[in-house]
Amino acid sequence: MSYPTSQISINVAPDPQEVPRLLEAIEGFASGISLTARTTNRLAVVVEELVANVAMHAPSATRVGITVALRGDRLEVTVEDDGPGFDPTLGELRTVDEDLDSAAIGGLGLSLVRQMTTSLTYARTDEVNHVYAILTL
């Protein structure tokens, strides 16, 4: 089976107000490579949560770079920021077994990312955080 290869790169400020512009670009990319609605939603959640995590928890970050690439039967997502080091692959995987209104705040976004991806890795080089996520189509 032959798969197309395509990618998009976006740079945003680490600001929650950038999320709509980011999601619009991601949805346009997904439409252009004919992703299913389910895969598009998974991709949007993963990207939004990783970028929102930087915006909310790394006030000293000045930029966030996002690259999404279709390679074969998978999407490779890279999120890079210049905030303090933080490894999103560590920590307990949280689930919501209770009513969302009474659930403790915090940690659910990264748990969603970890559940929606087939691989999530982290590296820090030259004062830059690199988060790599893979979503299988």
N, C-alpha and C positions, 0 to 999 in steps of 0.2 A: 504494500500500500504506500502511496506517495503522499506526503504532507507538505503544505506550503511552509515557508519560513518568512516571518515578518516580525518587526519589532517597533516599539514606540518608546521614546525617552522623554521624560517630563521633569522639569525642575520647578519646585514650589517653595515658598517661604514656609517655615514650620508654624503655620497658623491655621486653626480650624476653619477659618473663612475661605481657605484655599481648596477645601475638600470638594465643593460642588464643581469647580473648574476641573479638578483632577478626575472626578468621576465622569464628567462629560467626555474628557479625552479618552478615558479607559473604555467607556461604552462605545465611542466612535471607533476605536481600535477593534473592539470585539465584534462590532457589526461588520467592519471591513474584512474580517477574516472568517465571518460566518460562524461565530461561536453560538452554541445553544443558549437559551435564556438562563438555564440553570448554571452553566459554566460561567457565563457573564456575571451572574449574581455572586458566585463564589469568588471570582477574580476581584470584583468590586469590594466585597467584604474584606478580603485579605489585604488589598492595597489600602483601603480606607483605615482599617484598624492599625496597620503598621505605621502609616503616616500620622494618624491621630495620636498614637502613642508618643511619637516624637514631639508633636505639637503640645501635648498636655504635660509631658514629663521631662522635657529637655529644653527649659527656657533659654539656655545659652546657645542652642543650635541656631545657625544662621541660614541653613539651606537643607533641603531634602531633595535628593535625586531619585527618580523612579524609572526603572526600565522594565518593560514587559516584552518578552520575546516568545514567539511560537516556534518551537523546535520539535519537529516530528509530532508525536502524540502528547506533547506536554507544553505547559506554559511555564516559563522561567521568570520569576519576579525578583528584581533586585531593588532594595531600598537602601540608600546611603545617606547618612547625615553626619554633621560635624559636632553633635552634642556629646555629652559625657558618655562613657562606655556603659552599655546596658545590653545584656544578652537575653533576648526574649525566649530563647529555647530552654532556659532554666526555670525552675519553680514547678510547683505542683499544677497539674492539669485540672482546672476547675470545671465542674458541671453544675447545672442548675436543676436541683432536685426539689426545689421549693418554688413558691410563687415568685415571679420576677419582682413584684412590688416589695417583697420582704427579703430578697436576696441581698447579700453584702455587695457593696459597690467595689469595683476594681478587679482586674484580672480576667474577666470574662472575655474581653476582646482578644487577648493573646491566646486564650484557650480555644476560641473559635478558629483562629488562624491555624493553630497547631492541629486541630481536628480536620480542617478543610484542605490541608496540604499533605502531599505524600512525603515531603522533605522540607525541613526548616533548619537552616544552619546560620551561624553567626561568626563573624570575624571582625577584629578591629586592627586596622593598619594605618599608620601615619595620622593618628588622631581622628580617624573616620570609622564610623560603624558601618558594617556591611551585613545586611540581612538578606539571605537567599531563600526563596520559597519555590517549590515546584508543585504545580497542580496538574494532575493527569487528566487528559480529556476523556 
